[in-house]
Amino acid sequence: MIRLRIAILDDTPADRLLLRDCAVCWAKEAGVSLDPAPFLVGSGEGLLDVFVPEAFDVIFLDIYLEGCSGVEIARRIRQVDRQCCLVFSSSSADFATDSYEVNASWYLVKPYSQEKVKRALERCNGILQEKTRFISVPGQGGQIRLPLHQIAWTECENRKILVHFKDGGRTYVMLRQGEMAEALLRYPYFCDCMKGLIVNFEAVEKLSDNCFLLQDGHTLPISRLKYRTVREQYLDYSYTQVRGRDMSPAYP
């Protein structure tokens, strides 16, 4: 059974309980385990006091709070955890654009309803399931599983592929560049920005005039001849993230 760890931050007790009840109802229908039970908290400081990276899969954040706003809490969370799904909630849609900055998965407008919360959690669950996707490839010691969303970039080196992971780890894959490209480029978040280089857009911090600046500080050059196509692909990826489209393979 799928397991989700949920936190609910709202300074109105009734709204916290309503969100919890909606989440529990959705989980029962969807066959999802909420274990432990949703963590309920009434202040941003209270959430930050207990927060550690990967503590929660989904965090509901009320925007209007005493002290730090939900947007500011989200920024602090994103400094240390880029993987959890953030769902903003508010009595108006005025702050919807702020949700893009922290890569929020959904924006709920009060009053809550079971259907609204269901849509938010279905979106989050889909994102979390996609993050477990992997491919099986030949490594130095036999077949290995490469978690796609943990890859930052790959480079061709001595007729094999050196895979760089977001956490700084590396491994060699016994494939040629064309084979690696065939395996990765079917996913819209991968791009061959330069001959022998494939970048994962999820690891990109910024696109400049001639390179990608990655979140870990590395820079990857972009072919001058490919720049326009690469830029369009990156902007399209960024747009799909904002709009919440599917990131499944472009073809079977």
Phi, psi and chi 1 to 4 in degrees:
 res  aa     phi    psi   chi1   chi2   chi3   chi4
   1 MET       -  136.5  177.8 -179.9  -73.6      -
   2 ILE   -64.1  140.9  -60.7  170.2      -      -
   3 ARG  -122.2  130.4  173.8  175.7  171.7  -94.0
   4 LEU  -123.0  138.3  -73.9 -174.8      -      -
   5 ARG  -108.3  118.2  -61.3  158.9  -60.9  171.2
   6 ILE  -118.1  138.6  -65.6  177.8      -      -
   7 ALA  -119.2  141.9      -      -      -      -
   8 ILE  -126.0  113.6  -61.9  172.4      -      -
   9 LEU  -107.9  113.5  166.9   58.2      -      -
  10 ASP  -156.8  132.8 -162.2  -56.4      -      -
  11 ASP   -83.8    2.3   58.2    4.4      -      -
  12 THR  -105.0  112.2  -56.9      -      -      -
  13 PRO   -53.8  -40.3  -27.3   36.2      -      -
  14 ALA   -63.9  -37.7      -      -      -      -
  15 ASP   -70.4  -36.6  -74.7  -17.0      -      -
  16 ARG   -60.4  -47.0  -70.3 -161.2  -61.3  -88.6
  17 LEU   -67.1  -37.4  -65.6  175.0      -      -
  18 LEU   -65.5  -43.5  178.9   57.1      -      -
  19 LEU   -61.3  -43.7  -95.9  179.5      -      -
  20 ARG   -59.6  -46.7 -179.9 -159.3   63.5 -173.3
  21 ASP   -63.9  -38.9  -68.3  -14.4      -      -
  22 CYS   -65.3  -40.2  -72.3      -      -      -
  23 ALA   -65.5  -42.9      -      -      -      -
  24 VAL   -63.4  -41.9  169.3      -      -      -
  25 CYS   -63.0  -45.4 -177.7      -      -      -
  26 TRP   -61.2  -43.4  167.8   80.7      -      -
  27 ALA   -60.8  -41.3      -      -      -      -
  28 LYS   -62.9  -42.9  -71.1 -179.6  179.1  178.4
  29 GLU   -69.2  -34.9  -67.5  179.3   -6.0      -
  30 ALA   -90.2   -4.7      -      -      -      -
  31 GLY    70.3   36.6      -      -      -      -
  32 VAL  -110.5  137.7  172.5      -      -      -
  33 SER   -92.1  126.1  171.3      -      -      -
  34 LEU  -102.3   84.7  -58.8 -174.4      -      -
  35 ASP  -136.7  110.2 -178.4   22.4      -      -
  36 PRO   -72.9  173.4   28.3  -35.9      -      -
  37 ALA   -62.0  155.2      -      -      -      -
  38 PRO   -50.5  136.4  -28.6   36.1      -      -
  39 PHE   -86.6  121.2  173.9   70.0      -      -
  40 LEU  -105.1  133.3  -51.8 -176.5      -      -
  41 VAL  -146.7  145.6   61.2      -      -      -
  42 GLY  -102.3   -3.1      -      -      -      -
  43 SER  -143.5  151.8   71.2      -      -      -
  44 GLY   -63.2  -38.4      -      -      -      -
  45 GLU   -62.0  -38.3  -67.5   77.9    7.9      -
  46 GLY   -64.1  -37.0      -      -      -      -
  47 LEU   -69.7  -45.3  175.8   59.8      -      -
  48 LEU   -64.6  -29.7  -67.0  176.2      -      -
  49 ASP   -62.3  -31.2  -76.1  -15.5      -      -
  50 VAL  -107.3   -5.6  -58.6      -      -      -
  51 PHE   -76.7  133.0 -176.7   81.7      -      -
  52 VAL  -136.1  154.1  -66.7      -      -      -
  53 PRO   -54.1  137.6  -26.9   35.4      -      -
  54 GLU    67.7   17.4  -59.6 -178.1   10.3      -
  55 ALA   -72.7  -31.9      -      -      -      -
  56 PHE  -132.1  148.3  -58.2  105.2      -      -
  57 ASP   -88.5  -37.5  -59.2  -56.4      -      -
  58 VAL  -134.1  133.2 -178.9      -      -      -
  59 ILE  -127.4  120.1  -57.0  176.4      -      -
  60 PHE   -87.8  129.0  -71.0   88.2      -      -
  61 LEU  -125.8  113.1  -63.9  164.0      -      -
  62 ASP   -69.0  137.0 -172.6   14.5      -      -
  63 ILE   -80.5  -42.8  -72.6 -179.5      -      -
  64 TYR   -86.6  103.6  -67.5  106.2      -      -
  65 LEU  -132.8  155.4  -62.1  167.0      -      -
  66 GLU   -69.8  137.3  -68.4  -70.2  -23.6      -
  67 GLY    79.2 -126.3      -      -      -      -
  68 CYS   -68.3  135.4  -72.0      -      -      -
  69 SER   -75.3  165.5   70.0      -      -      -
  70 GLY   -61.8  -32.0      -      -      -      -
  71 VAL   -64.5  -43.4  175.2      -      -      -
  72 GLU   -66.2  -39.4  179.5   57.0   32.1      -
  73 ILE   -61.1  -41.4  -62.4  -60.4      -      -
  74 ALA   -61.9  -41.5      -      -      -      -
  75 ARG   -60.6  -42.3  -68.1 -168.4 -176.9  108.5
  76 ARG   -65.9  -39.3  -64.1 -170.8 -172.1 -176.5
  77 ILE   -62.6  -43.9  -71.3  172.1      -      -
  78 ARG   -67.0  -19.2  -79.8  -67.9 -176.9 -114.9
  79 GLN   -65.1  -27.4  -71.6  175.0    1.1      -
  80 VAL  -122.9  -13.7  -64.7      -      -      -
  81 ASP  -142.8  107.2 -170.1  -29.5      -      -
  82 ARG   -99.5    0.9  -56.0 -178.7   73.3   95.6
  83 GLN  -100.2  -32.7  -60.1  -57.7  -48.0      -
  84 CYS   -66.6  152.8   65.9      -      -      -
  85 CYS   -86.8  130.0  -68.6      -      -      -
  86 LEU  -107.6  132.3  -58.1 -179.9      -      -
  87 VAL  -123.2  113.0  178.2      -      -      -
  88 PHE   -80.8  147.9  -79.7  128.5      -      -
  89 SER  -133.9  142.7   62.1      -      -      -
  90 SER  -162.0  162.2  174.2      -      -      -
  91 SER   -82.0   -6.0   55.6      -      -      -
  92 SER  -143.8  167.4   78.8      -      -      -
  93 ALA   -95.2   13.7      -      -      -      -
  94 ASP   -62.3  -27.4  -67.5  -16.0      -      -
  95 PHE  -101.7   14.3  -68.1   87.4      -      -
  96 ALA   -59.2  -38.5      -      -      -      -
  97 THR   -65.6  -29.3   53.8      -      -      -
  98 ASP   -65.3  -25.3  -67.9  -51.7      -      -
  99 SER   -67.6  -26.1   66.2      -      -      -
 100 TYR   -64.8  -37.2  -56.3  154.9      -      -
 101 GLU   -58.4  -36.7  174.3 -168.7  -17.4      -
 102 VAL  -106.0   14.9  -67.1      -      -      -
 103 ASN    55.6   49.8 -166.8   26.1      -      -
 104 ALA   -69.4  149.1      -      -      -      -
 105 SER   -88.3  -22.7  -59.4      -      -      -
 106 TRP  -161.5  161.0 -156.6  -96.8      -      -
 107 TYR  -133.0  113.1 -167.0  100.2      -      -
 108 LEU   -97.3  132.3  -80.3  172.5      -      -
 109 VAL  -106.3  127.0  177.6      -      -      -
 110 LYS   -70.9  154.0  -61.6  179.2 -178.6 -178.5
 111 PRO   -75.3  148.0   28.1  -35.0      -      -
 112 TYR   -70.1  154.4  -56.9  129.4      -      -
 113 SER  -141.0  159.5   69.1      -      -      -
 114 GLN   -58.3  -40.1 -178.2   64.1   48.2      -
 115 GLU   -66.7  -40.9 -176.0   58.8   29.4      -
 116 LYS   -63.3  -46.1  -73.3 -179.2 -179.8  179.5
 117 VAL   -66.9  -37.5  176.8      -      -      -
 118 LYS   -58.6  -45.5  173.9 -176.2  176.6 -179.5
 119 ARG   -63.6  -40.4  -69.3  175.7   62.8 -164.3
 120 ALA   -63.7  -45.5      -      -      -      -
 121 LEU   -72.3  -33.6  -74.4  169.6      -      -
 122 GLU   -63.6  -41.0  -75.7  178.9  -15.7      -
 123 ARG   -61.9  -47.7  167.0   63.9  180.0  156.5
 124 CYS   -63.1  -42.9  -67.9      -      -      -
 125 ASN   -63.1  -38.9 -167.4   41.2      -      -
 126 GLY   -63.6  -41.2      -      -      -      -
 127 ILE   -63.1  -45.6  -68.9  171.4      -      -
 128 LEU   -66.4  -37.0  -66.3  167.1      -      -
 129 GLN   -67.6  -39.0  -69.3  -57.7  -56.4      -
 130 GLU   -62.1  -33.6  167.7   61.9   25.2      -
 131 LYS   -67.3  -13.5  -71.9  177.8  179.5  177.1
 132 THR   -92.4   -0.1   65.6      -      -      -
 133 ARG   -63.9  141.2 -170.2 -174.2  -66.2  -88.0
 134 PHE  -144.4  166.1   66.7   90.9      -      -
 135 ILE  -123.7  151.0   57.6  173.7      -      -
 136 SER  -102.3  123.8 -179.1      -      -      -
 137 VAL  -137.6  159.8  -65.5      -      -      -
 138 PRO   -75.2  124.5   25.1  -32.6      -      -
 139 GLY  -106.7 -170.7      -      -      -      -
 140 GLN   -68.4  -25.9  -69.4  179.8  -53.3      -
 141 GLY  -113.6   17.7      -      -      -      -
 142 GLY   122.9 -169.9      -      -      -      -
 143 GLN   -64.9  136.6  -72.6  -66.9  113.3      -
 144 ILE  -129.9  157.9   61.2  173.1      -      -
 145 ARG  -101.6  126.0  -70.7  161.4   49.1  129.3
 146 LEU  -104.5  110.1  -76.7 -177.5      -      -
 147 PRO   -68.6  114.7  -13.5   28.8      -      -
 148 LEU   -59.5  -40.4  -67.0  178.3      -      -
 149 HIS   -80.8   -1.6  -65.5  -83.4      -      -
 150 GLN   -97.1   -7.2  -66.1  179.6   25.1      -
 151 ILE   -78.6  134.7  -63.0  172.2      -      -
 152 ALA   -95.8  -52.0      -      -      -      -
 153 TRP  -160.7  165.9   85.4   93.5      -      -
 154 THR  -129.5  152.2   70.9      -      -      -
 155 GLU  -141.1  145.1   59.7  179.7  -40.7      -
 156 CYS   -80.2  130.1 -175.6      -      -      -
 157 GLU  -145.9  111.9 -173.1  176.0  -78.7      -
 158 ASN    54.4   49.4  -62.1  -35.9      -      -
 159 ARG    64.8   19.8  -63.8 -172.3  178.2 -177.7
 160 LYS  -139.7  174.9   52.2 -168.6  173.7 -174.7
 161 ILE  -112.8  128.1  -57.1  -62.0      -      -
 162 LEU   -96.8  118.3  178.2   57.4      -      -
 163 VAL   -98.6  125.6  179.8      -      -      -
 164 HIS  -102.9  128.1  -61.5  -99.0      -      -
 165 PHE   -97.9  159.8  -64.9  103.7      -      -
 166 LYS   -62.4  -28.4  -65.2  176.7 -176.8  176.3
 167 ASP   -85.5    5.8   63.7    2.9      -      -
 168 GLY    96.3  -11.0      -      -      -      -
 169 GLY   -72.0  162.8      -      -      -      -
 170 ARG  -143.1  153.5  -55.6 -169.7  -53.5  173.3
 171 THR  -154.5  153.4 -168.6      -      -      -
 172 TYR   -95.8  141.2  -80.8  103.0      -      -
 173 VAL  -118.8  132.9  171.2      -      -      -
 174 MET   -87.8   63.9  -46.0  -47.5  -73.1      -
 175 LEU  -130.3  157.5  -67.7  176.1      -      -
 176 ARG   -84.1  165.6  -64.8 -178.2 -179.2  -87.5
 177 GLN   -59.5  -41.7  178.2   63.8   20.0      -
 178 GLY   -62.0  -38.3      -      -      -      -
 179 GLU   -68.8  -40.0  -64.0  170.0  -40.0      -
 180 MET   -66.9  -40.5 -165.8   65.1  178.4      -
 181 ALA   -62.0  -41.8      -      -      -      -
 182 GLU   -62.2  -36.4 -177.2  178.6   -1.9      -
 183 ALA   -73.9  -35.0      -      -      -      -
 184 LEU   -97.8  -36.8  -66.5 -177.0      -      -
 185 LEU   -73.5   -5.8  -63.8 -176.7      -      -
 186 ARG   -73.3  -11.8   59.3 -164.1  -61.4 -110.6
 187 TYR  -100.2  130.0  -61.7   93.1      -      -
 188 PRO   -69.3   -7.3   23.2  -32.9      -      -
 189 TYR   -92.3   -1.0   38.4   90.7      -      -
 190 PHE  -106.7  146.6  -75.4  105.2      -      -
 191 CYS  -149.5  136.7  172.5      -      -      -
 192 ASP   -89.0   93.0   54.5  -18.9      -      -
 193 CYS   -80.2  -17.4   57.6      -      -      -
 194 MET  -156.9  152.1  174.8   72.4   74.4      -
 195 LYS   -55.4  122.9 -175.5  177.1 -179.4  179.5
 196 GLY    87.9   -3.3      -      -      -      -
 197 LEU  -123.1  133.8  -72.3  178.9      -      -
 198 ILE  -127.6  127.8  -62.3  176.4      -      -
 199 VAL  -111.8  145.9   63.0      -      -      -
 200 ASN   -95.6  117.1 -176.2  -10.8      -      -
 201 PHE   -57.0  -26.4  -71.2  147.2      -      -
 202 GLU   -64.6  -21.8  -63.2  172.0  -23.1      -
 203 ALA   -93.5    0.6      -      -      -      -
 204 VAL   -86.5  132.4  171.4      -      -      -
 205 GLU   -91.6  -38.9 -178.0   69.1   29.9      -
 206 LYS  -158.4  144.7 -177.3 -179.7  178.7 -178.7
 207 LEU  -101.5  125.3  168.6   65.7      -      -
 208 SER  -108.4 -169.2   75.2      -      -      -
 209 ASP   -70.6  -20.2  -68.9  -21.6      -      -
 210 ASN  -143.2    5.6   58.8    7.8      -      -
 211 CYS  -160.3  167.4   68.6      -      -      -
 212 PHE  -100.7  132.4  -76.4  114.2      -      -
 213 LEU   -96.1  119.6  173.7   63.2      -      -
 214 LEU   -87.7  162.8  -57.0 -170.0      -      -
 215 GLN   -65.3  -23.8  -65.8  161.5    4.6      -
 216 ASP   -90.2    4.9   62.9    6.2      -      -
 217 GLY    98.3  -14.4      -      -      -      -
 218 HIS   -71.2  154.3  -75.2   91.9      -      -
 219 THR  -119.9  140.8   58.7      -      -      -
 220 LEU  -120.7  125.9  -64.4 -176.8      -      -
 221 PRO   -70.2  153.8   27.5  -35.8      -      -
 222 ILE  -116.0  130.8  -59.0  172.7      -      -
 223 SER   -58.0  133.5  166.0      -      -      -
 224 ARG   -60.8  -37.7 -175.1  162.7   52.6   90.8
 225 LEU   -71.3  -27.1  -63.4  177.1      -      -
 226 LYS   -96.1   -5.4  -70.8 -176.0  175.4 -177.6
 227 TYR   -55.2  -46.6 -176.7   82.1      -      -
 228 ARG   -61.3  -44.8  177.9  176.3  -66.8 -178.7
 229 THR   -65.2  -43.3  -59.9      -      -      -
 230 VAL   -62.8  -44.0  170.2      -      -      -
 231 ARG   -61.4  -44.3  179.4  178.1 -177.8  -86.1
 232 GLU   -62.7  -40.5  -70.6  177.2   -4.1      -
 233 GLN   -65.2  -41.0 -173.2  176.9  -19.7      -
 234 TYR   -66.7  -42.0  178.1   67.9      -      -
 235 LEU   -65.9  -37.3  -67.3  177.8      -      -
 236 ASP   -65.3  -41.7 -175.5   60.9      -      -
 237 TYR   -59.7  -45.8  161.5   80.2      -      -
 238 SER   -61.6  -39.0  -60.2      -      -      -
 239 TYR   -66.1  -42.8  175.3   75.1      -      -
 240 THR   -64.6  -32.2   60.9      -      -      -
 241 GLN   -64.9  -42.5  -71.1  -63.0   98.3      -
 242 VAL   -66.4  -41.3  169.7      -      -      -
 243 ARG   -82.2  -10.5  -60.8  -64.5  -61.5  170.9
 244 GLY    75.2   33.3      -      -      -      -
 245 ARG   -80.0  168.5  -75.8 -157.7 -132.2  149.7
 246 ASP   -70.5  140.2 -175.1   23.0      -      -
 247 MET  -110.0   27.7  -74.3  -76.8  101.1      -
 248 SER   -71.9  170.7  -62.3      -      -      -
 249 PRO   -54.6  148.9  -23.1   32.8      -      -
 250 ALA   -70.7  -21.5      -      -      -      -
 251 TYR  -153.1  157.7   53.9   84.8      -      -
 252 PRO   -68.9      -   12.8  -16.0      -      -
